[in-house]
Amino acid sequence: MNHVADLASEHPPVARVSAATVEPRTPGTHAAPERRPLASVDRPTVSFELFPPRNPHAAPRLWETIRAIEDVRPDFVSVTYGASGKTRETSRTLVTQLLRETALNPIAHLTCVGTSRAEITTIVEEFLDEGVRSFLALRGDPPVGQPDWRPHPDGVDTAGELVELLREIESQRCIASPSQAVRARVRPLSIAVAAFPRGNAATGGTRAQDVASLLAKQEAGADFAITQVFYEADAYLGLVAEAREAGVVIPIIPGIIPATDPARLLRVQELSGVPVPSSLLDLLGNADDDLDRHRRGIRAGVDLINGVLDGGAPGVHLYTFNKHHAALDLLEGAQLTGSSRSATDSAPTHATPTTPEG
């Protein structure tokens, strides 16, 4: 999925922007509709992506973010696994901590490229033994800088095959243990997969090819999909329309990055192949200062969220870079934090640091 977690960089904290600072939208943008309070059963889902701390010094900031997003009661948080499983132990540790120390529902990322079926089975068993019941099944990217690299001869080559293996492992556990079978009925295994609004640039795939892949992942047993980043609502809505026409019926959740730091956006573009619109870069580049840039980025993100929700998206999945301020500003501007206040009269619900976040 070319996860944006690998693109995070160190920046100072952000100045919170309340919905009151989101200026009136220009014609053609998506005004926030009146939506039901967060407690409504049909409210849009809200979720976040986190990644394991890269070093001990990053852990406090991560946990500050975890506690902040816990306050908005997200439906789930996903925890990245790293290319070729390079963060296997730290990812499992973080997922376990989230299960034991928070009210959050974690989804564990799992990649399969270059890994044997036996090793994947061991990894999955470890997660399941810790109580994990949700996975994001990804192919992953081959190692960089290894021209002679070859897939494992007894490996899993596609995300669809990984979904099948996850279902097989769960089935075997239920056969081996009646107790496990009962628990599996109470807490069924949930498997998410990736989707690509513009096609998977990492593999050179087109959107039509990704729709075919998404259909295969659905047939293998996937429950829902989360998209790669995109910047125009039509990219997401077009993917959904093509997928539905092809027979894909699982929910497709739009993955959205807070567009407040042009340098980060360009880094995302470099690693994911998803181009950043020049209009967005110009909007941020013409800001008067860092706070104005942040407000402009939040305003653009709110318009994007409203665009996909108005088009029928089931919710939003926010790539946080382990920072909560911009993500929570987006939710507040789109009226997805559970508040019934209007988008023009609400005040910040969190403490306001003095410098903007990238």
Secondary structure, 3 states (H helix, E strand, C coil): CCCHHHHCCCCCCCCCCCHHHCCCCCCCCCCCCCCCCCCCCCCCEEEEEECCCCCHHHHHHHHHHHHHHHCCCCCEEEECCCHHHCCHHHHHHHHHHHHHHCCCCEEEEEECCCCEHHHHHHHHHHHHHCCCCEEEEECCCCCCCCCCCCCCCCECCCHHHHHHHHHHHHHHHHHHCHHHHHHHHHCCCEEEEEECCCCCCCCCCCHHHHHHHHHHHHHHCCCEEEECCCCCHHHHHHHHHHHHHHCCCCCEECEECCCCCHHHHHHHHHHHCCCCCHHHHHHHHCCCCHHHHHHHHHHHHHHHHHHHHHCCCCEEEEECCCCCHHHHHHHHHCCCCCCCCCCCCCCCCCCCCCCCCC
